[in-house]
Amino acid sequence: MSIGVLMNTRGLMEFIVVNLDHDLGVIPESLFFMLVLMAVSTTYMTAPLIRRLIRKTELEPFFQAPGFFQEPLQPPRVTAAGNAG
């Protein structure tokens, strides 16, 4: 199920194809609008669907680990002796 949801995020690739078709005059303005709206909405709903699917799997404890997705990535601190710590 998760793979299917992740395969649905095709926003950038679809935007390129739809813009090309529109510029070449293959698709009318109304169809262009519908395809862009569909690409944005399906890409936008991917994150909530994946979160809901993860809650139902054995991966939930991994994603609930302290700091996972909450804290920004920090570079390692370097001491005066040049050791990372």
Contact map, one row per residue, 1 for C-alpha under 8 A:
1111100000000000000000000000000000000000000000000000100000000000000000000000000000000
1111110000000000000000000000000000000000000000000100100000000000000000000000000000000
1111111000000000000000000000000000000000000000000000000000000000000000000000000000000
1111111100000000000000000000000000000000000000000000000000000000000000000000000000000
1111111110000000000000000000000000000000000001001100000000000000000000000000000000000
0111111110000000000000000000000000000000000001000100000000000000000000000000000000000
0011111111000000000000000000000000000000000000000000000000000000000000000000000000000
0001111111000000000000000000000000000000011001000000000000000000000000000000000000000
0000111111100000000000000000000000000010011001000000000000000000000000000000000000000
0000001111111100000000000000000000000010001000000000000000000000000000000000000000000
0000000011111110000000000000000000000011011000000000000000000000000000000000000000000
0000000001111111000000000000000000000000000000000000000000000000000000000000000000000
0000000001111111100000000000000000000000000000000000000000000000000000000000000000000
0000000001111111110000000000000000010010000000000000000000000000000000000000000000000
0000000000111111111000000000000000010010000000000000000000000000000000000000000000000
0000000000011111111100000000000000000000000000000000000000000000000000000000000000000
0000000000001111111110000000000000000000000000000000000000000000000000000000000000000
0000000000000111111111000000000100110000000000000000000000000000000000000000000000000
0000000000000011111111100000000100000000000000000000000000000000000000000000000000000
0000000000000001111111110000000000000000000000000000000000000000000000000000000000000
0000000000000000111111111110000000000000000000000000000000000000000000000000000000000
0000000000000000011111111111100100000000000000000000000000000000000000000000000000000
0000000000000000001111111100000000000000000000000000000000000000000000000000000000000
0000000000000000000111111100000000000000000000000000000000000000000000000000000000000
0000000000000000000011111111000000000000000000000000000000000000000000000000000000000
0000000000000000000011111111000000000000000000000000000000000000000000000000000000000
0000000000000000000011001111101100000000000000000000000000000000000000000000000000000
0000000000000000000001001111111100000000000000000000000000000000000000000000000000000
0000000000000000000001000011111110000000000000000000000000000000000000000000000000000
0000000000000000000000000001111111000000000000000000000000000000000000000000000000000
0000000000000000000000000011111111100000000000000000000000000000000000000000000000000
0000000000000000011001000011111111110000000000000000000000000000000000000000000000000
0000000000000000000000000000111111111000000000000000000000000000000000000000000000000
0000000000000000000000000000011111111100000000000000000000000000000000000000000000000
0000000000000000010000000000001111111110000000000000000000000000000000000000000000000
0000000000000110010000000000000111111111000000000000000000000000000000000000000000000
0000000000000000000000000000000011111111100000000000000000000000000000000000000000000
0000000000000000000000000000000001111111110000000000000000000000000000000000000000000
0000000011100110000000000000000000111111111000000000000000000000000000000000000000000
0000000000100000000000000000000000011111111100000000000000000000000000000000000000000
0000000000000000000000000000000000001111111110000000000000000000000000000000000000000
0000000110100000000000000000000000000111111111000000000000000000000000000000000000000
0000000111100000000000000000000000000011111111000000000000000000000000000000000000000
0000000000000000000000000000000000000001111111100000000000000000000000000000000000000
0000000000000000000000000000000000000000111111111000000000000000000000000000000000000
0000110110000000000000000000000000000000011111111100000000000000000000000000000000000
0000000000000000000000000000000000000000000111111110000000000000000000000000000000000
0000000000000000000000000000000000000000000011111111000000000000000000000000000000000
0000100000000000000000000000000000000000000011111111100000000000000000000000000000000
0100110000000000000000000000000000000000000001111111110000000000000000000000000000000
0000000000000000000000000000000000000000000000111111111000000000000000000000000000000
0000000000000000000000000000000000000000000000011111111100000000000000000000000000000
1100000000000000000000000000000000000000000000001111111110000000000000000000000000000
0000000000000000000000000000000000000000000000000111111111110000000000000000000000000
0000000000000000000000000000000000000000000000000011111111110000000000000000000000000
0000000000000000000000000000000000000000000000000001111111010000000000000000000000000
0000000000000000000000000000000000000000000000000000111111110000000000000000000000000
0000000000000000000000000000000000000000000000000000011111111000000000000000000000000
0000000000000000000000000000000000000000000000000000011011111110000000000000000000000
0000000000000000000000000000000000000000000000000000011111111111000000000000000000000
0000000000000000000000000000000000000000000000000000000001111111100000000000000000000
0000000000000000000000000000000000000000000000000000000000111111100000000000000000000
0000000000000000000000000000000000000000000000000000000000111111100100000000000000000
0000000000000000000000000000000000000000000000000000000000011111110100000000000000000
0000000000000000000000000000000000000000000000000000000000001111111100000000000000000
0000000000000000000000000000000000000000000000000000000000000001111100000000000000000
0000000000000000000000000000000000000000000000000000000000000000111111100000000000000
0000000000000000000000000000000000000000000000000000000000000011111111100000000000000
0000000000000000000000000000000000000000000000000000000000000000001111110000000000000
0000000000000000000000000000000000000000000000000000000000000000001111110000000000000
0000000000000000000000000000000000000000000000000000000000000000001111111000000000000
0000000000000000000000000000000000000000000000000000000000000000000011111100000000000
0000000000000000000000000000000000000000000000000000000000000000000000111110000000000
0000000000000000000000000000000000000000000000000000000000000000000000011111000000000
0000000000000000000000000000000000000000000000000000000000000000000000001111100000000
0000000000000000000000000000000000000000000000000000000000000000000000000111110000011
0000000000000000000000000000000000000000000000000000000000000000000000000011111000011
0000000000000000000000000000000000000000000000000000000000000000000000000001111111111
0000000000000000000000000000000000000000000000000000000000000000000000000000111111111
0000000000000000000000000000000000000000000000000000000000000000000000000000011111100
0000000000000000000000000000000000000000000000000000000000000000000000000000011111100
0000000000000000000000000000000000000000000000000000000000000000000000000000011111110
0000000000000000000000000000000000000000000000000000000000000000000000000000011111111
0000000000000000000000000000000000000000000000000000000000000000000000000001111001111
0000000000000000000000000000000000000000000000000000000000000000000000000001111000111
